[in-house]
Amino acid sequence: MSRLAEPNSFKVEIISRPRSLFQLAEEKFSSAPPIRRLFSLCRRSESESVVIEDVPAQDCVASENHALLARFPDCKHVALKRISFWKKKVEKEDDLKNCKSADCQGYALLKQDIVPSQKYDRWHVFEAVIPKYQHHHNYCPVSSSFKFRAGAKEFEVKGCLYAQQNTLNKACAQVALRSLLATRLARPELSYEEIDAFARELNPSFLPKNGLKTNQISHVLTRFGVDHLAMDYTAAPGMKTDFPFQKIIYSGIESGSGALLAFSLSGPNAPQSGHIIPCFGHTFNEDAWAPQADSAYFRIGEVIKYIPSRAWLSSFIVHDDNFGANFCIPHSFLRPEQVRYAVELYPPKYAYSGAEAEIASADYFYSLLPNLLDGLHQKNPWIRRLLEYVCQQKLILRSVAVSKTEYLDFIKSEEDWDGNREMPETVSALKSQGPDELWMIEVSIPELFSTNKRKLGEILLDAKNPIASKANGQSFVLARFPERYVFFDKLDKSGKPNFLTAPSNFKSHLSLLCR
């Protein structure tokens, strides 16, 4: 792989102020916005050095070169540069021997191609991994570890792969798919030719440079073994109300698998074609006013089952191949009429989306509510407070994909606000409950959730089998609240679920599961 290839040449640029990174990018790589963005992210991270290496084309880069030559015989692959950004001063190759992966702030492969017949001479970002800067409002669950070489040593950086279209053999759809698939499948070597081969199964004559249609995108995901929820709003505009794109995108991000968002362009010179981007993170506004005000001021008298946790969402963190990596889109910036298509990727072996799990868990919560009212609310203040907020229609739900092992580790290691830990025998007994793939729907109340990032319980659903249209107990695994676990027993004569309870040693609230 070119990211792991031994370099043909090695050069270091010390970039401490007053060195201009705009000048460095212009001198060596032209002034394409995504390349300038890489160097600006490097500056913000206070990098001290940039290592620039000439490397041979291997694997997915070599595959692209072969495809370009087949289509454009006069294509010349002029250069392939591997660049990496470092917190430390690196003045020579030997200095890298003392560097660790933690000293690296990302890498990129920059590629220059010339096609005289197309009047094309351009650098572009073949791929890059630049982690989103650390901030307590930033959450980027969609990530993987990518290995690369700098000099003679191998390093590792974690993030979501970024890629840029070149208008020759790949458009925004292919680079968005490669961004998420390479990250989701931990396959950095995944090539555009693999993506196009699957897309060609639906349309043998399609031109890759023109991008992919929505049915091709869904087909490619399926052929790579990635189950997903695809919402084509042009075919079903009514779904914009029931399943707004914010719900789809947020659910894909929180599951750790990612999402795709396609929208139309506007303006007097806007083309008919749209644009699609990968989404891998979000920002969280703990002081958001809207979630509290919505039911209190603007939905008076309506029946509101719950407030989704995305109500505190500020922005989606995305890559845009036209501009660069790690941008924030305000969640309401795109108008509903502009959004054409939204795709939520599922975690491996999951049969339905986190958005659907959230809706189903609300039905289960209200079904098991009598088990919390059974005297417990009179002695436990947190159950009493939870019920007070339920009466105010301010129950909060948040869906997170977890394995059974991850959940058991969470229960085993957590302690509540009063310092109570779960009994070991209880944790052992829970091992027999449910499959390995779970949706954990965290249950909280406004101030506890938004300001303190804590919860009063969770509902676990079986994520491996499609969810039933009503709460019949088939998907229900268990629920946990202060002092109490709840398990499904049977359906009564009217078809409503009945539940059994068991004691929990947790008396108050626990931390949210944040990745």
Protein Blocks (a to p, Z undefined) as FASTA:
>chain_A
ZZlpccfbdcdddfbdfbdfklmmmmmnojafklmmmmmmmmmnopabdcddddddehjl
mmmmmmmmmmmmmbccfbacdddddfbdcfbfklmmmpcfklpgbdcdddddddfknopa
cdddfbacddddddfkbccfbccdddddehjbccddddddddddehlmocfklmmmmmmm
mmmnopakbcfklmmmmmmmmommbcfknopafklmmmmmmmnopacddddfklmmmlmm
mmgfklmmmmmmmnonopcdddddedjklcfbdcddddfbdcddfkbfklmmmmmmmmgh
iacfbacfklmpfbdcdddfkloghiacdfklpgfklpmbdcddddehiabdfklmmmmm
mmmmmmmmmmmmnomlmmmmklmmmmmmmmnopaccddddddfklmmmmmmmpccfkopa
cdfklmmmmmmgocfbdcddddddfklmmmnopafbdcdddfkbccdfbdehlmpmbdcd
ehiacddfbdcfkopacddddddfbfbdcddddZZ
